[in-house]
Amino acid sequence: MKKILIMHGPNLNLLGEREPGIYGDTNFETLNQHLLEYAKELGMEAEIFQSNHEGALIDKLHEARKEFAGVVLNAGAYTHYSYAISDAIKAIKIPVIEVHISNIFARDEFRSKSVIAPVCAGSISGFGLLSYDLAVKALSEMK
């Protein structure tokens, strides 16, 4: 069974509370339970990881290369400036799909630049929590 990792970066643990007009009112636990079930429906096993700390995200990406077939990553604000996360993605040589709940290109100008996109297998943004489903589905189709 293909095993995938779903990673959430800073502030995503506050889903449902933080700016519901942008991120919706579904809470973090509900999203994660849905993603675990959806991955299972697609014949995969998923693990969830969240951290507000850049180093912890990098460490988990490094570990992922040995255990997972791919990663769904919402790096939050690190998307826009973390060359360290970009380097980690490049180093692990498994597909990583960048995910954003909001359309990062329709928000503040600084959010329209992703330093991780060039090293990801793909990027999905702007579809609300469905962005995660689309990324999980994409990983299920990747060899």
HELIX and SHEET records of a PDB file:
HELIX    1   1 LEU A   12  LEU A   14  5                                   3    
HELIX    2   2 PRO A   20  TYR A   23  1                                   4    
HELIX    3   3 PHE A   28  GLU A   41  1                                  14    
HELIX    4   4 GLU A   54  GLU A   67  1                                  14    
HELIX    5   5 GLY A   76  HIS A   80  5                                   5    
HELIX    6   6 TYR A   83  ILE A   92  1                                  10    
HELIX    7   7 ILE A  104  ALA A  106  5                                   3    
HELIX    8   8 GLU A  109  SER A  112  5                                   4    
HELIX    9   9 ALA A  117  VAL A  119  5                                   3    
HELIX   10  10 LEU A  130  GLU A  141  1                                  12    
SHEET    1   A 5 MET A  44  GLN A  50  0                                        
SHEET    2   A 5 LYS A   2  HIS A   8  1                                        
SHEET    3   A 5 GLY A  70  ASN A  74  1                                        
SHEET    4   A 5 VAL A  96  HIS A 100  1                                        
SHEET    5   A 5 GLY A 122  SER A 125  1                                        
END                                                                             
